[in-house]
Amino acid sequence: MRKILAILCSSLLLFTASLLAAELPAKDAVILKDAGIPLYKNAEFLNGGLGDQSIGARFASSANVEAVRKFYRSRFPSWALNAQYGTWILYDGQPGNSLAAYMGKKQIMVQTNSNLPAWFGVDKKNTTEILIVIPK
């Protein structure tokens, strides 16, 4: 019984996640544009939403993770980069090694995430995750 329940819960989670992969809402596109953050070409919107202090949007791309990182680094050469412990977070702030350095600031995280196709029902090649966060 527990096994059946676990399978049903997993199926519901995957189904719900696949419904979240959709078009970037117009209001969110305006927020990104106003923040001056371009989208990587052909990046597919997965999900996003409002938090108490920020707005976030997740995208997937089939491009190589290093190519996407290079794209954003070239667009924001003055932004600081936190590339410790396997993360890659480009943010509009002073360099620092703690969460406080980039929390509450515009930021772009780019990483490989092989779970995106299963979680969101996107093409199996879309394993480069782009997360853009903009403070309110």
Secondary structure as GFF3:
##gff-version 3
##sequence-region A 1 136
A	DSSP	alpha_helix	2	20	.	.	.	ID=ss1
A	DSSP	alpha_helix	26	35	.	.	.	ID=ss2
A	DSSP	beta_strand	44	50	.	.	.	ID=ss3
A	DSSP	beta_strand	54	61	.	.	.	ID=ss4
A	DSSP	alpha_helix	65	75	.	.	.	ID=ss5
A	DSSP	beta_strand	80	82	.	.	.	ID=ss6
A	DSSP	beta_strand	89	91	.	.	.	ID=ss7
A	DSSP	alpha_helix	99	102	.	.	.	ID=ss8
A	DSSP	beta_strand	107	112	.	.	.	ID=ss9
A	DSSP	alpha_helix	116	120	.	.	.	ID=ss10
A	DSSP	beta_strand	128	135	.	.	.	ID=ss11
###
